[in-house]
Amino acid sequence: MGQVMNEKSEKKPAYWVFAEQRQGVLHDVSCELVGAAAAITRENSGLVTAILLGQDIGGLAGELVAHGANRVLVIDDERLAVYRLLPYASILKQICLQYDPDVFLFGATSLGVELAPRLAAMLNTGLSAHCIDLKLDEDGRLLQVVPGWGGGVLATICCDNSRPSMATVMPGVFKKERTDGRQGEILMLRAGADIDLSGPKVLKTEMQELTGTSLDHADVVIAGGWGIGNAEDWKLIEELADLLCGAVGATRPAVDEGWAAEDRMIGQSGKIVKPRVYIGVGISGMMHHVVGMDASEYIIAINKDEKAPIFDVADLAVVGDFRKILPLLIREISAKHGRNCLPITTT
Ligand SMILES: Cc1cc2nc3c(=O)[nH]c(=O)nc-3n(C[C@H](O)[C@H](O)[C@H](O)COP(=O)(O)OP(=O)(O)OC[C@H]3O[C@@H](n4cnc5c(N)ncnc54)[C@H](O)[C@@H]3O)c2cc1C
């Protein structure tokens, strides 16, 4: 491994972010996390380093600097062209042992939730999974906020006894903000011959076709829950989403039932959404789901139980059976605007 300045010799808290990329495209969460780390380290005069692994990926380093990294360590190697757990974990372990970061953050993506725990186990350190907030306490320690224990509480976790303090953070929790002209160091490291190349080999990669409006940047989200009851009635959720140019969202039980695809899940194990309008139908409002939607601008909840917890976060609470309400709503909107997609405007 090539040499860079030792993090510890600078006596500044060293915050590392794993910069996730696939096929040369940076995941948004990596930019969100370097920005979040930059905001935190402004308070404790720390240093944000992004770790970028892959092949022909040097061009992405500038983006990480523009989003908040002070420096980017790039390991550009053909053996890292396609993500594989053991090669990536073995390299990260080596550079962690060499440079001794205080904090190491990963996106809670399918890649991050596989790689981060493996690395934490290799380094014998702690990991907080699926964090929905990061902050400093008065002593400058990193606090990691995780919805936990059945969803009823938010646990605040601090990793005092081992280094680095590791966390996976939900995509969409922090804002992605780019500053043109931001300066940072870009350092190219070389991987040694001792990368662990064992484990499964990737023979072929196929991109999955996503159908319908993506949840990621939708202005309107129509989410359905277990209360919808069956695949036939789920079509009402899809129909309303189509009419409002919205994206379909779902709770975990609705995904488990197969009414919606996995990428539609909102919440701690799914996506964090912040649309202008969120309509939740047949959803009770458990913490695991609510952490993924409570930052929406305007929340409408339809539930037949007037005591449903989702009403605690709703701006408009509609108590009633969705089987009566949704067909009326769909008929009303269609009568006024036809079957064309109607963009919602809020005032
Ligand atoms: C570690 C962990 C992670 C998790 N991550 C997630 C996550 O990311 N996202 C997620 O969503 N869940 C997650 N869960 C599950 C979560 O705890 C809840 O179980 C789930 O959110 C409940 O889904 P629901 O509201 O659809 O179902 P329920 O809680 O069963 O609620 C159904 C609601 O439908 C209402 N209803 C029934 N019939 C009608 C009708 N005809 N009209 C109107 N309303 C009706 C009922 O009154 C009820 O309030 C997680 C759980 C664990 C343990």
PDBQT file of the ligand as one rigid body, heavy atoms in Angstrom, charges set to zero:
ROOT
HETATM    1  C1  LIG A 401     -35.610  -4.543  12.328  1.00  0.00    +0.000 C 
HETATM    2  C2  LIG A 401     -36.927  -4.177  11.694  1.00  0.00    +0.000 A 
HETATM    3  C3  LIG A 401     -36.894  -3.334  10.602  1.00  0.00    +0.000 A 
HETATM    4  C4  LIG A 401     -38.107  -2.962   9.995  1.00  0.00    +0.000 A 
HETATM    5  N1  LIG A 401     -38.060  -2.110   8.922  1.00  0.00    +0.000 NA
HETATM    6  C5  LIG A 401     -39.214  -1.689   8.364  1.00  0.00    +0.000 A 
HETATM    7  C6  LIG A 401     -39.207  -0.747   7.282  1.00  0.00    +0.000 A 
HETATM    8  O1  LIG A 401     -38.176  -0.323   6.786  1.00  0.00    +0.000 OA
HETATM    9  N2  LIG A 401     -40.405  -0.351   6.794  1.00  0.00    +0.000 N 
HETATM   10  C7  LIG A 401     -41.598  -0.799   7.297  1.00  0.00    +0.000 A 
HETATM   11  O2  LIG A 401     -42.670  -0.362   6.807  1.00  0.00    +0.000 OA
HETATM   12  N3  LIG A 401     -41.630  -1.677   8.294  1.00  0.00    +0.000 NA
HETATM   13  C8  LIG A 401     -40.479  -2.151   8.850  1.00  0.00    +0.000 A 
HETATM   14  N4  LIG A 401     -40.532  -3.044   9.872  1.00  0.00    +0.000 N 
HETATM   15  C9  LIG A 401     -41.843  -3.560  10.290  1.00  0.00    +0.000 C 
HETATM   16  C10 LIG A 401     -42.554  -2.559  11.208  1.00  0.00    +0.000 C 
HETATM   17  O3  LIG A 401     -42.115  -2.722  12.536  1.00  0.00    +0.000 OA
HETATM   18  C11 LIG A 401     -44.086  -2.745  11.155  1.00  0.00    +0.000 C 
HETATM   19  O4  LIG A 401     -44.384  -4.092  11.426  1.00  0.00    +0.000 OA
HETATM   20  C12 LIG A 401     -44.691  -2.369   9.814  1.00  0.00    +0.000 C 
HETATM   21  O5  LIG A 401     -44.280  -1.075   9.423  1.00  0.00    +0.000 OA
HETATM   22  C13 LIG A 401     -46.210  -2.389   9.903  1.00  0.00    +0.000 C 
HETATM   23  O6  LIG A 401     -46.731  -2.285   8.613  1.00  0.00    +0.000 OA
HETATM   24  P1  LIG A 401     -48.225  -1.834   8.328  1.00  0.00    +0.000 P 
HETATM   25  O7  LIG A 401     -48.469  -0.505   8.931  1.00  0.00    +0.000 OA
HETATM   26  O8  LIG A 401     -48.429  -2.006   6.864  1.00  0.00    +0.000 OA
HETATM   27  O9  LIG A 401     -49.069  -2.984   9.061  1.00  0.00    +0.000 OA
HETATM   28  P2  LIG A 401     -49.924  -2.972  10.377  1.00  0.00    +0.000 P 
HETATM   29  O10 LIG A 401     -49.119  -2.472  11.523  1.00  0.00    +0.000 OA
HETATM   30  O11 LIG A 401     -50.535  -4.321  10.491  1.00  0.00    +0.000 OA
HETATM   31  O12 LIG A 401     -51.066  -1.891  10.117  1.00  0.00    +0.000 OA
HETATM   32  C14 LIG A 401     -52.129  -2.070   9.218  1.00  0.00    +0.000 C 
HETATM   33  C15 LIG A 401     -53.049  -0.887   9.390  1.00  0.00    +0.000 C 
HETATM   34  O13 LIG A 401     -54.065  -0.949   8.406  1.00  0.00    +0.000 OA
HETATM   35  C16 LIG A 401     -55.246  -0.452   8.973  1.00  0.00    +0.000 C 
HETATM   36  N5  LIG A 401     -56.359  -0.980   8.169  1.00  0.00    +0.000 N 
HETATM   37  C17 LIG A 401     -56.788  -2.279   8.065  1.00  0.00    +0.000 A 
HETATM   38  N6  LIG A 401     -57.812  -2.373   7.197  1.00  0.00    +0.000 NA
HETATM   39  C18 LIG A 401     -58.060  -1.105   6.755  1.00  0.00    +0.000 A 
HETATM   40  C19 LIG A 401     -59.018  -0.565   5.860  1.00  0.00    +0.000 A 
HETATM   41  N7  LIG A 401     -59.909  -1.334   5.240  1.00  0.00    +0.000 N 
HETATM   42  N8  LIG A 401     -58.980   0.784   5.635  1.00  0.00    +0.000 NA
HETATM   43  C20 LIG A 401     -58.100   1.576   6.273  1.00  0.00    +0.000 A 
HETATM   44  N9  LIG A 401     -57.170   1.112   7.143  1.00  0.00    +0.000 NA
HETATM   45  C21 LIG A 401     -57.154  -0.216   7.368  1.00  0.00    +0.000 A 
HETATM   46  C22 LIG A 401     -55.244  -0.980  10.388  1.00  0.00    +0.000 C 
HETATM   47  O14 LIG A 401     -56.076  -0.196  11.234  1.00  0.00    +0.000 OA
HETATM   48  C23 LIG A 401     -53.758  -0.853  10.745  1.00  0.00    +0.000 C 
HETATM   49  O15 LIG A 401     -53.493   0.382  11.398  1.00  0.00    +0.000 OA
HETATM   50  C24 LIG A 401     -39.346  -3.439  10.490  1.00  0.00    +0.000 A 
HETATM   51  C25 LIG A 401     -39.344  -4.294  11.595  1.00  0.00    +0.000 A 
HETATM   52  C26 LIG A 401     -38.137  -4.663  12.182  1.00  0.00    +0.000 A 
HETATM   53  C27 LIG A 401     -38.191  -5.585  13.375  1.00  0.00    +0.000 C 
ENDROOT
TORSDOF 0
